[in-house]
């Protein structure tokens, strides 16, 4: 009887029939031994059929497992296969990007740790010259100088009213403006070099270095001062107006444009000096320096906000000298390309 039932079930399965026979066998009024034997023979038949004809696949094997542990083990195995496939796809994706030969080289600090920044590299860092004269001032001598000086003093009035003694927010706003002139000047010098088929004397690079340095000031200040939404909106408005205005001024009169920047840098030195006074008096907490500032200016690991403001102020003094120098070149009736640019002069 047992052999007859098993043979019938297998014949039905192989011929493509449904599972109704299996149910009818279970429902048949036979003793327990016959029923268990039929079930066992049916499982064997399903296993043979799945191997021979490829039916059921992984689902069939999972259904044939008689213990929950086996099902869980099978599920983990499939999850592992999916994870391995994803890792392989990710690896292929990285390999595909290297098709262009572009990959980030492994850069280490002096102590052997991984270099964490993509925005600047170790060879672009430096130790500022803190011995620079901070009191230097270009006295207005002619109409252009006086116009530039008065314009900067006029622009300072709304800044003082809006920020008052919130020097962190004030510095953040000033740096979004201070990074514009170098970019505009470098861009126009670049176009002039292309247009006239002549060298720039290094001024393209010098002005772009200034713009990048000012941008790094901003990145540092953003770490220290989290700008509010209305301050971000103000940055958009001020930068939009200042960029276009300065572009027009530089096209019409480069000597006026550089003189304005020279006086703006003098005001920046004054603002950072006041910032330092508040830090020294305790009105502003002397917090630890951001990691980006420590790496960019090669500061000691225990550097503080005071150290950061000190090196930024020194940078502004160097920008003051470069722009007054550039304006003086134009006042002498020469072009910037006639004089070697002060490269790497921060």
C-alpha positions in Angstrom: 0.0 0.0 0.0 2.8 2.4 0.9 4.7 1.8 -2.3 1.5 2.1 -4.3 0.8 5.6 -2.8 4.3 6.8 -3.2 4.4 5.6 -6.8 1.1 7.3 -7.6 2.2 10.6 -6.1 5.5 10.6 -8.0 3.8 9.7 -11.2 1.3 12.6 -10.7 4.1 15.1 -9.9 6.2 14.2 -12.9 3.3 14.4 -15.2 2.7 18.0 -14.2 -0.4 17.6 -11.9 -1.3 19.8 -9.1 -1.0 19.1 -5.3 -4.6 18.0 -4.9 -3.4 14.4 -4.8 -1.2 15.2 -1.9 -4.1 16.7 0.0 -6.3 13.8 -0.8 -3.7 11.4 0.5 -3.5 13.2 3.7 -7.2 13.1 4.0 -7.4 9.4 3.2 -8.7 7.1 6.0 -5.5 5.3 6.4 -3.5 4.6 9.5 -0.8 7.0 10.8 2.1 4.8 9.5 0.7 4.9 6.0 0.1 8.7 6.1 3.7 9.4 7.3 5.1 7.1 4.7 3.2 8.9 2.0 4.3 12.3 3.1 7.9 11.1 3.2 7.7 9.6 -0.2 6.1 12.8 -1.5 8.9 14.9 -0.1 11.4 12.7 -1.8 9.5 13.0 -5.1 9.4 16.8 -4.9 13.1 16.9 -4.3 13.8 14.6 -7.2 11.5 16.6 -9.4 13.0 19.9 -8.5 16.5 18.6 -9.2 15.5 17.0 -12.4 13.2 19.7 -13.9 14.3 22.8 -12.0 10.9 23.4 -10.5 10.3 25.3 -7.3 14.0 26.6 -7.0 15.0 28.1 -3.7 11.4 28.4 -2.6 10.8 24.7 -3.0 13.9 23.8 -1.0 12.8 26.2 1.8 9.4 24.6 1.9 10.9 21.2 2.2 12.9 22.2 5.2 11.2 20.8 8.3 12.8 23.1 10.9 12.6 26.9 11.4 16.4 27.0 11.9 16.9 25.7 8.4 14.7 28.4 6.9 16.5 31.1 8.8 19.9 29.7 7.7 18.7 29.7 4.1 17.5 33.3 4.4 20.8 34.5 5.9 22.7 32.7 3.1 20.6 34.6 0.5 21.1 37.9 2.3 24.8 37.3 2.3 24.7 36.6 -1.4 22.9 39.9 -2.0 25.3 41.8 0.2 28.3 40.3 -1.6 26.7 41.3 -4.9 26.2 44.9 -3.8 29.9 45.0 -2.7 30.9 43.7 -6.0 28.8 46.3 -7.8 30.3 49.0 -5.7 33.8 47.7 -6.4 33.1 47.7 -10.1 31.7 51.2 -9.9 35.0 52.5 -8.3 37.0 50.6 -10.9 34.9 52.1 -13.6 35.6 55.7 -12.3 39.4 54.9 -12.5 39.0 54.3 -16.2 39.8 58.1 -16.6 42.9 57.7 -14.5 41.5 60.1 -11.9 41.8 59.0 -8.4 42.6 60.7 -5.1 46.2 59.9 -4.1 46.7 58.9 -0.5 48.1 61.9 1.4 49.4 61.7 4.9 50.1 64.3 7.6 53.6 64.5 9.1 52.4 62.3 12.0 51.3 59.6 9.5 47.5 60.2 9.8 45.3 60.5 6.8 44.9 64.0 5.3 41.2 64.8 5.9 40.7 67.8 3.5 39.8 67.8 -0.2 39.5 71.6 -0.5 43.3 72.2 0.1 46.4 70.1 0.2 49.4 70.1 2.6 51.6 71.9 0.1 49.1 74.8 0.1 49.3 75.4 3.8 51.7 77.9 5.4 52.7 79.7 8.5 51.7 83.4 8.3 54.2 86.2 8.8 52.9 87.8 12.0 55.7 90.4 12.0 53.9 92.5 9.3 53.2 96.1 10.1 49.5 96.3 11.0 49.5 100.1 11.3 50.5 100.9 7.8 48.0 103.3 6.0 47.9 104.7 2.6 47.0 108.4 2.9 44.7 109.6 0.1 46.7 111.8 -2.2 44.4 112.5 -5.2 40.8 112.4 -6.2 40.7 108.7 -6.9 42.3 107.9 -3.5 39.8 110.1 -1.7 36.9 108.7 -3.6 38.0 105.1 -2.7 38.6 106.0 1.0 35.2 107.8 1.4 33.4 104.9 -0.3 34.9 102.4 2.1 34.1 104.5 5.1 30.5 104.9 3.8 30.1 101.1 3.4 31.3 100.6 7.0 28.3 102.6 8.4 25.5 100.0 7.7 27.9 97.2 8.7 28.5 98.8 12.1 24.7 99.4 12.6 23.8 95.8 11.7 26.5 93.8 13.4 27.6 96.2 16.2 30.0 94.1 18.3 29.0 90.7 17.0 32.5 90.3 15.4 32.0 86.6 14.5 29.0 87.3 12.3 30.7 90.5 11.0 33.8 88.7 10.0 31.7 86.0 8.2 29.9 88.7 6.2 33.2 90.6 5.4 34.9 87.5 4.1 32.0 86.7 1.7 32.7 90.2 0.2 36.5 90.1 0.6 36.9 87.0 -1.5 35.2 88.7 -4.5 37.8 91.2 -5.7 40.7 88.7 -6.2 38.4 86.5 -8.2 37.2 89.4 -10.4 40.6 90.8 -10.8 42.2 87.5 -11.6 39.4 86.7 -14.1 39.8 90.0 -16.0 43.6 89.7 -16.0 43.2 86.2 -17.4 40.8 87.4 -20.2 43.2 90.3 -20.9 46.1 87.9 -21.3 44.1 85.7 -23.7 42.9 88.7 -25.6 46.3 90.4 -26.0 48.4 87.3 -26.3 50.7 88.4 -23.5 51.9 87.2 -20.1 50.2 88.5 -16.9 53.4 88.8 -14.9 52.0 86.3 -12.4 49.1 88.6 -11.4 46.4 86.1 -12.4 47.8 83.6 -9.9 48.5 86.2 -7.3 44.9 87.6 -7.3 43.4 84.1 -7.4 45.6 83.2 -4.4 44.1 86.1 -2.6 40.6 85.1 -3.4 41.3 81.5 -2.2 42.9 82.7 1.0 39.9 84.9 1.7 37.6 82.0 1.0 39.5 79.9 3.5 38.9 82.7 6.1 35.2 82.3 5.4 35.3 78.5 5.7 37.0 78.9 9.1 34.5 81.5 10.3 31.6 79.3 9.3 33.0 76.6 11.7 33.0 79.2 14.5 29.8 81.1 13.7 26.7 79.2 12.5 25.0 81.8 10.2 21.3 82.2 10.6 18.9 82.1 7.7 18.6 85.9 7.4 22.3 86.3 7.4 22.6 83.8 4.6 20.0 85.8 2.7 21.9 89.0 3.3 25.1 87.3 2.0 23.3 86.5 -1.3 22.1 90.1 -1.7 25.4 91.8 -0.7 27.5 89.4 -2.9 25.2 89.9 -5.9 25.4 93.7 -5.7 29.1 93.9 -4.8 30.3 91.4 -7.5 28.6 93.3 -10.3 29.6 96.7 -8.9 33.2 95.8 -8.5 33.3 94.1 -11.9 32.2 97.4 -13.5 34.7 99.4 -11.5 37.6 97.1 -12.4 36.8 97.3 -16.1 36.6 101.2 -16.0 39.5 101.8 -13.6 41.7 99.0 -12.2 43.7 101.5 -10.1 40.4 102.6 -8.3 39.3 99.0 -7.8 42.6 98.0 -6.2 42.7 101.1 -4.0 39.2 100.3 -2.8 40.3 96.8 -1.9 43.4 98.2 -0.1 41.2 100.4 2.1 38.7 97.5 2.7 41.6 95.4 4.0 42.6 98.3 6.3 39.1 98.2 7.7 39.3 94.4 8.1 42.5 94.7 10.1 40.7 97.2 12.4 37.7 94.8 12.8 39.9 91.8 13.6 41.8 93.9 16.1 38.6 94.8 17.9 37.7 91.1 17.8 40.9 90.2 19.5 40.3 92.9 22.2 36.9 91.3 23.1 38.6 87.8 23.2 41.3 89.1 25.5 38.8 90.9 27.8 36.7 87.8 28.1 33.7 89.3 26.3 34.1 86.5 23.7 35.0 83.0 24.8 38.4 81.9 23.5 37.2 78.5 22.2 39.5 75.9 20.6 40.5 76.5 17.0 38.7 74.6 14.3 40.5 71.6 12.8 40.5 73.2 9.3 42.3 76.3 10.7 44.9 74.2 12.5 45.8 72.4 9.3 45.6 75.4 6.9 47.8 77.7 9.0 49.9 75.0 10.5 48.9 76.0 14.0 49.7 73.9 17.1 47.1 71.3 18.1 46.1 73.4 21.2 45.5 76.6 19.2 42.5 78.8 20.1 40.2 81.3 18.6 42.7 84.0 19.4 45.4 82.3 17.4 43.0 82.0 14.4 42.0 85.7 14.5 45.7 86.7 14.8 46.7 84.8 11.6 43.7 86.0 9.7 44.5 89.6 10.6 48.0 89.1 9.3 46.6 87.7 6.0 44.5 90.8 5.6 47.5 93.0 6.2 49.3 91.2 3.3 46.3 91.7 1.0 46.3 95.4 1.9 49.9 95.7 0.8 49.3 93.8 -2.5 46.3 95.9 -3.5 47.8 99.2 -2.7 50.9 98.1 -4.6 48.8 97.1 -7.6 47.0 100.5 -7.5 50.4 102.3 -7.4 51.5 100.5 -10.5 48.5 101.8 -12.4 49.0 105.3 -11.0 52.5 105.3 -12.5 50.9 104.7 -15.9 52.0 101.0 -16.2 50.2 97.7 -16.5 50.3 95.0 -13.8 52.0 92.7 -16.3 55.0 95.2 -16.4 55.8 94.3 -12.7 56.3 90.9 -11.2 53.5 89.9 -9.0 54.1 89.1 -5.3 53.3 85.4 -5.5 52.7 83.5 -2.3 52.7 86.8 -0.4 49.9 86.4 2.1 
